[in-house]
Amino acid sequence: MLVRKLLNLRFGHLARRWVSTDPLSLQNVKLQTYLESLRQEYYGERVNAAGNNKSYARMAQLEGVVTALEHRRVLERNITSAQDMEQEKDEDMRKLMEEENEVYADLLAKQEETLLKELLTLADDEVYPALIFGLNAGAGGQEAMLFAQELYEMYTSYFEHMGWEYQDFAHETTDIGGLRNASLMVSGADAYGWLRFEAGVHRVQRVPATEKSGRMHTSTASITVIPRPADIQVHIAEKDLKIETKRASGAGGQHVNTTDSAVRIVHLPTGLAVEAQSERSQLKNRELAMMRLRSRLVQQQLESAEASKMATRKAQQGTLNRNEKIRTYNFVQDRITDHRIQGGTMHNLDGFLKGGEQLSSLIEKLQVEHRKERLKEVLEAWQPPKEAISKS
């Protein structure tokens, strides 16, 4: 049985590739034609690339897919055909061919996984240099605000883990250490590709420390992720600003309440107001306040564009009801469950909330599912070139 299977390995494998109905199977005819068109596009760009930055950029996008495709074809050619196996009279030589075919079959399976991974990465073509990351407490009162603060700490740790720069330009806390809302600018070429999947309602189920009866509470917090395009511009005219200074308040040393170092800036056309008092000098606080104002205006502009395009922010936030959720954090069961994918349940909540590899591994699963759907859409819309159709 094994010998017969190996005898037919090459021809059987190649035959199945033309009859598969799974759009993401490498045995699917349309996907095979699409891959060949990408290979031809790559070498076409390569011929005309001299001094053309656009061609170089496209080649860089295609290189991984083309390299994996060509390695796969080499492995296919190395598999001994059934006809050659039948014609070989030397038993030892035929056994050696069988062993080689087993090795090549394993290598081919691994190479197909690599090719599909490269193809899925190519399908995810949305790249932004930065994004606005918003966090809001939802249903659940003070417990929801405490949960929002834990999420804030998890995500800022994750930003650092991934090597992204971030700036907190809006932050409202509560007296007991909770968080009402926060907005951050996160910068990193791959940040949007990872964080986009965190947008939505996050639900927590646990017994609060203040709950004497031991009853479990359910609360929510929401995440919004709005990409910032590289070409977005914000112009702030001096005449549109109302700048006030006052003495700083709170802990901070001898300079607090002794100098007018705190700065408040109001943007008159929009009514947006920002404050800064963390620095000792008024000049530095003014620079910090202007930076926060610019970020707020960018956020406002992006949110307006998103709302008119597809109501992204509203869709991500939902109504903050307990029943609307993308992920549940259950402290009693030490469990995290992402409701968008199969196999989305993990354990070790303390480790997950540290914002490291556990969070990355869950986001990677979401990335794969998103890219599969995106690739299906690309393939459904794609039409083979006329010459490819005529050849087939």
Order of alpha helices (4+ residues) and beta strands (2+ residues): alpha-alpha-alpha-alpha-alpha-alpha-beta-alpha-beta-beta-alpha-beta-beta-beta-beta-beta-alpha-alpha-beta-beta-beta-alpha-alpha-alpha
